[in-house]
């Protein structure tokens, strides 16, 4: 736990410099990766998008021809679904083109979040396609009819399943490689499409071999699967736009990297915000010995910022807590207060301890759990207990939200 001598709390050090030495500057601003890496990512996404367009247009043409020739709604819907996939790839390509535009005065953090919008559009298109397909499938259930399949239709559809599986695996792999939500969404959708085609082939088999028409029922199943896939994609993108919790292991790794500097005595309040899959900025509080001078704090902050940028491609600013680990009186007071605070349910940690001995003011931060329904009342109870059991001080307590862990 960190403790603070009478020193101005939360000194903000801007991350504008240093890559290991105080005089080695680096450019500050939007968290943009090196040009080569950015261009490679863009090239991979665009290339994958074009592969998706060509494959889906070809598959759609084959399935629509078979579907209309055999009067099979399942095949027609499967073909239309492939067309929407091709359109999704077009949206992905347009999205990456727009997202790669440089920052400007109106959008100083760049256009990286356009990629989230691309994935959102894809999800909505998939859901709409499934909804229209479900409507037609219900009609087919009410008015069933047998299909008229040619012998080679089965082999063509089996080949289509293999192609779609390979496309889905490839697209999803490239999406993970480039951290592209749009590509990952398209990859998952392609895998679902393979399942859709399998069900269409089952409907064909029932029609030809068993003389049972299940076209409408199979089409309904296909439609529901498509709607579910679109909903999952849309939900995930909305979560990204709203802002989700930092991955706990990722947060732990960043804190560990910062704590590796010998002058850092504590790492707190890590906050990261995303402006696209490869654009993140954030802030963190570090605890240092209260005797450190401003120039040494400046050098330390710059070196931390440089290392986080190099290792994680994140622009980060550092706030500072001055601590006094060698003061036994302050240590005893901190331990006493900390024990009382941590005895309260849903108190996760305490840091930023500051004792102004001149005015007998004590300040510190409490990280609280989200399980607390009425945080103001919860904090008031803690403050009242401290005032009763450890009187003579003015307590100024700040509630922190658990952003990372």
Secondary structure as UniProt FT lines:
FT   STRAND          3..4
FT   TURN            9..10
FT   STRAND          11..13
FT   TURN            22..23
FT   HELIX           35..70
FT   HELIX           73..99
FT   TURN            108..109
FT   TURN            112..113
FT   HELIX           114..142
FT   TURN            151..152
FT   HELIX           153..178
FT   HELIX           181..209
FT   HELIX           215..242
FT   HELIX           248..259
FT   TURN            262..263
FT   STRAND          266..274
FT   TURN            277..278
FT   STRAND          280..289
FT   TURN            290..291
FT   HELIX           294..312
FT   STRAND          314..323
FT   TURN            325..326
FT   HELIX           328..342
FT   TURN            345..346
FT   STRAND          347..356
FT   TURN            357..360
FT   STRAND          361..368
FT   TURN            370..371
FT   HELIX           375..389
FT   STRAND          394..401
//
